[in-house]
Every structure is written in C-alpha cells, then in structure tokens.
Amino acid sequence: MSHFWENRRIVVTGGAGFLGKNVLEGLKRRDARHVFIADIDNYDLTKIIDVRRIYDELKPDIVIHLAAVVGGIGANREHPGEFFYKNLIMGVQLIEEGRLRQIEKFVAIGTICAYPKFTPVPFSENDLWDGYPEETNAPYGLAKKMLLVQSQAYRQEYGFNSIFLLPVNLYGPGDNFNPNSSHVIPALIKKCIDAKDHGDDRIEVWGTGKPTREFIYAADAAEGILLATERYNESEPVNLGSGIEISIRDLVEKIAGVTGYQGEIVWDASKPDGQPRRCLDTTRALEKFDFKAEMGFDEGLRRTIEWYSENASKKII
C-alpha cells in the first residue's frame, strides 16, 4: 500500500453520494487516516461562506471534488440553468479558495457530457474542444469543462496543482434508482423489476435504442480517481473508462434477461436519444497512472441488479 495517504488531510466533497461512498471505501483500504466529508447537510458548496468554512474547519491538504448536481436526459432538459450554475459555481469557488490557501492538490471530476456531440469513437482527450456538446446535457457538460480551463489556467499562472478527470457513465450497487433523476442503467433495472413484480406486460423506453454508451463500475472509477490523486500531477485531462461500448437496445435486452422480465419493450422515438455514441480512449490513464478498469460488464450488471432487488424488497430504497 502507498504511504501517500498516511499524514495528508483529505476532503471529499459529495462523499455521501454514489461515487463518494466508493472513494471513501478506497481510502479506507489505503489506510488514509485523516478523511473528511463535505456533504450537503453541513456545507452548501454554492455559497462562498460555506466553501471557506470547509477550508477553515477541515484544513485539507488535498480536495477530491465529487459533488455535482446530476441526472439523466429528462432531468437535464428540465433544469439546464440549475445544472449549469450549481456545477460551475461549486467548482470555481472550491478551486479558487484552495489556491488562496495553497493546498497541495485539487482533484476535479468532470463528465463525459463535456465531449462534443459527434466526437470520433473512441473519445480521445485531444478531441475535447472540437465541437459543442450534445444539446440536452450541454449546460452541465460545459459547466464541468470550465473547471478544466480553471485548473489549467491556475497551474500556468500560480503553479496550482489541480488535475481533471473524465469518468464515463457510472453504475453499480448503491446507484441512484430514483426515476426522476437516475441514469440509464438504474432506470432500466427499476423498470424491468417493477414490471415483473407487478405483472406488467410492457415497459416503455426513451428513444430508438440506437445510441451507444460506455459504463464503468463505480468501484473501478473510484480506484482510478485515487490512483490519479497519488500519481498524476499534470494539466492534461484524463479519461476514466472501461473501453466497452454497448447500444441502448442491447443494454435493455441484457437487463431484461438478467432480471427475468419477459414482456414487450416499447421504444418512444419521440423522446431524445442523447449523444449518438460514447466510448473512451483510456490509453492516457494506463500510461500516466497505471489505471485499467477491472470489473467485467456482465458481472457488474449482475451485482447491481442483485443489490437493487435485495434493497427494494426490504423497502430500503
């Protein structure tokens, strides 16, 4: 195990969230002794007074900024202004206050939504500025991408050590299954299991099923973030992904098969598909800090479905 974490004070924003819990588990395995969570119950990161309080009270050496206002296509369409403002202001204020206090390192987490709508597959970090993002989630994606600009500008002018990581869509046990804000995998799992439990003979899915997506198991993404925190100190953004691309249609059929749902799948082509394709080039992460995703997609999907089934039956979620 690395001794990197022993005496450093680590603040994780969004530590109570889906990715945050996996990062905290990774820190525990690394025997990190001084880990603090800056969660929404105690700190409103959109307010500068609370951001300053984080630094004054918790005195971090390293900040891992995971907190975000996120959701699927529907949530992005309904709240573009909120998603833009809150994600931008949280990151901008945290980085600026970290610079003023000369912290050792800031780890900014971006989003795959920052890539242009028609990025060539696999997405290379060098293509990040070659077009406008897919319209339904552009405000969110651009807000996050501005943190890359800030990160690079602060390194250039102030020598501030800030890195920027681009994880692909997450999934895994503990995901958000709220239909108003969940992403595609938990939304589909819930639809299939609920339909099976209620005896429904059909489910409706947005779009045509033609777009493709890449997914990374949340524990793998957390491992990539922690390896980058330990080993990566450069200005260029880095993708975190699994390198596996699957169409939404194939994904739905796979989830239906694992959950045992045998009814009809109805595609609502009047609803948006989102970005046509998503699949990352993960070469830089392997070269720079020796990260490669480990979880196979079928196994990760099985574990996620099992977790939801168990917790839904207990009325925990």
Summary of the structure (lengths in Angstrom):
residues: 317
radius of gyration: 19.3
end to end distance: 35.0
largest distance: 61.5
contacts: 1086
relative contact order: 0.14
helix: 46%
strand: 17%
